[in-house]
């Protein structure tokens, strides 16, 4: 035990995130979600994102299952949390990094028995959303990389030195992956009347609203602040022209 | 030969009986049935003067009927397969079990009495027979009196909150560091006591004092009938001793206030989330993917009442939020409860529940090694209290409350 203890202490003194040292962390109802370097450690804000989805979906009763796409699964926390909170959902994941992909699978195996009735986690497709061909989902949820490239250097060491920068860097204004996602939605990624929930950086929801307006889409965009008061979340309801 | 009724070795177990306003006569109380349903077990002989009156018998018969119905329900597959429902039926049934048993024994004793009286009449000239019958009737009479007493106590209305778990808050009062240390001493006692009762005791929130103890500590105590016992600890506790921080050996008086709040079900409290302002405790900065945030503390303010709650217990922000909301509901319910009890106190001019929150209930004096409970006007050994052996104090408090209630009941009857 003493060797273990000294090992942990030296890792913490290296400024390694405590979540990686412990190897597991809480996310919503999951008390021991496996976390492993370099896959992004789930943030508390993402709990709020999932909470929004759950609150919206839990009161709707459908006779068929709801298909959900989790874009950028990472640890798998979003999709798995939905399967644990909602019945009759089918979750599919998209994830380009193989380490994250296998971590998602490990967590799926861990939490599968506790899924609500009728809910399944179908699998994870390896790749980026820009190249994903399956469309027509009921719901899309995503916590994509959203830090502007220029800000990555200024991130705290604990994040920068240990977590996958590919899961953080969102291009020039942090919007690259979000834009890929919007184009995917436009191509039919989500059905008519379907919904898209995204977590972004401060100001991204407003930028998405502008994009929707400029492109002349009739989509409904709702913005929401996180518990710190930062406008971070957005929900798109894909309504076509002429539909109210 | 008549079988002798076994006499219980102790008359009642105080912790199972507690407080609530008496049931008014004209309610649709499920246990009160009309006289049309009076059973015909009463023999034709004249009843002794000390028998239970008709009203009581009607009530008891009703309770027995409900008890039998609940016993039947326990065999119902629909109930067996629903764990929540099963627990509910079982606990409802067990509440009535003691009364029903006592009632059965009472009926048995009454039957014995009637048989004995009959025998006395028929024994005619046989003096031995007569004497034996008289003995039997005396014993039966004694049993009936004891059982009647017991039944009356069991029928005393109970506090609807008794079964609940509690949030217990200890707050240091006057006395600075010494008050904080004293708050810590009280925490130790309650923690140990909870353990002896088989309860779980979890710290929900705490502000440690600089020299030890706590400025404030909130515990969640869960288990069987926690509120029925812990409620007696609510009020101001006073300590007189030489503090650990005192350099010149002078005795100081400090206080700590204990608040005991029954945990609430969602139905008990109406909470409009629009009245609640929630924020995380670290404000400023980018958040989200920008930082590794280990501390997921939640800070919650209920605007209408100004109640402020912070929660740092869990690793998940969502769980902290849920816990904080639960604590808020508990506090709101407690305010309601205090308001209602204060109204009752004004109306009846008598002690209801456990007295007001700011009442000085106990003084602990180190020099004299005693713990005085002001409600009882009695002293107890200090060491007994510090060893968390608070059972004797609680039993006395419960007994005193029962006596008050009985008196009130007899005056109203």
Interface residues (C-beta under 8 A of the other chain):
Chain A: X17 X18 X19 X25 X26 X27 X28 X40 X41 X43 X44 X45 X47 X48 X51 X143 X145 X146 X147 X151 X155 X156 X158 X159 X163 X167 X168 X199 X201 X202 X226 X227 X228 X229 X230 X232
Chain B: X278 X279 X280 X282 X283 X285 X286 X287 X288 X289 X290 X291 X292 X293 X294 X296 X298 X314 X315 X316 X317 X318 X319 X321
